Amino acid sequence: MTIIVAVYRTKNAEAFNRYYFPPTCHWPKGLPGLRKYEVSSSHVGLPIDPGGVHLVALLEFDSADDIRATLGTPEGQASQAISQICRSRC
């Protein structure tokens, strides 16, 4: 099992949520090879940066090779683009 941990910080939580959550958040579930997908349901705090993280997403795959293969698919490319939008606009 290999897990991608995506940690998102944002200046504008409302704008971020519009991009990341429904109706657009169906995208991770369509990734080839994705075994499990979880998103934090409340504000995330880290001991080194309390209140600095808005959301954590966990994407579980069988192996690192599966992740590399997924990122090369159209769905993988789209997910990276959505992630970039969330980071750059919010």
Wavefront OBJ file of the C-alpha trace (Angstrom):
o trace
v 0.000 0.000 0.000
v 1.214 3.485 -0.891
v -0.513 6.665 0.204
v -0.350 10.179 -1.206
v -0.934 12.786 1.480
v -2.074 16.098 0.034
v -1.917 18.984 2.505
v -3.685 22.178 1.473
v -3.181 25.609 2.977
v -5.430 28.379 1.776
v -6.028 32.076 2.201
v -9.680 31.716 1.219
v -11.346 28.549 2.521
v -14.683 29.319 0.846
v -13.110 29.685 -2.600
v -11.012 26.564 -2.080
v -14.060 24.523 -1.090
v -15.934 25.622 -4.223
v -13.162 24.126 -6.366
v -12.422 21.062 -4.267
v -15.792 19.804 -3.066
v -18.933 18.765 -4.981
v -19.784 19.027 -7.725
v -16.094 18.904 -8.711
v -14.829 16.526 -6.037
v -15.918 13.437 -7.924
v -12.561 13.510 -9.724
v -10.429 11.591 -7.193
v -12.812 8.648 -7.146
v -12.340 8.194 -10.894
v -8.561 7.780 -10.716
v -7.439 4.395 -12.057
v -5.951 2.217 -9.319
v -7.276 4.332 -6.441
v -8.199 2.001 -3.570
v -9.337 4.486 -0.951
v -9.884 8.243 -0.726
v -10.368 10.207 2.488
v -10.631 13.922 3.168
v -10.472 15.618 6.549
v -13.929 16.686 7.663
v -12.908 19.511 9.940
v -10.135 22.064 10.356
v -6.704 20.459 10.616
v -4.155 21.637 13.162
v -0.519 20.633 13.321
v 1.605 21.091 16.438
v 4.205 23.017 14.437
v 1.625 25.200 12.654
v -1.706 25.301 14.516
v -4.502 26.448 12.239
v -2.277 26.616 9.173
v -3.757 23.681 7.277
v -7.239 23.789 5.763
v -7.587 20.244 4.429
v -5.734 16.942 4.218
v -6.580 14.358 1.565
v -5.327 10.751 1.625
v -5.251 8.795 -1.626
v -4.397 5.097 -1.244
v -2.946 2.956 -4.046
v -1.473 -0.556 -4.084
v 2.015 0.633 -5.028
v 4.162 3.555 -6.114
v 4.100 2.091 -9.644
v 0.297 2.351 -9.602
v 0.561 6.022 -8.634
v 3.006 6.734 -11.463
v 0.742 4.926 -13.934
v -2.312 6.828 -12.704
v -0.634 10.217 -13.022
v -0.008 9.493 -16.695
v -3.682 8.890 -17.483
v -6.122 11.613 -18.587
v -7.837 11.323 -15.185
v -4.498 11.719 -13.407
v -3.623 14.769 -15.489
v -7.031 16.309 -14.743
v -6.627 15.705 -11.004
v -3.260 17.442 -11.036
v -4.793 20.391 -12.879
v -7.629 20.698 -10.347
v -5.105 20.518 -7.528
v -3.082 23.326 -9.140
v -6.212 25.474 -9.500
v -7.025 24.982 -5.821
v -3.510 25.993 -4.814
v -3.125 28.956 -7.150
v -6.550 30.595 -6.843
v -7.351 30.027 -3.226
l 1 2 3 4 5 6 7 8 9 10 11 12 13 14 15 16 17 18 19 20 21 22 23 24 25 26 27 28 29 30 31 32 33 34 35 36 37 38 39 40 41 42 43 44 45 46 47 48 49 50 51 52 53 54 55 56 57 58 59 60 61 62 63 64 65 66 67 68 69 70 71 72 73 74 75 76 77 78 79 80 81 82 83 84 85 86 87 88 89 90
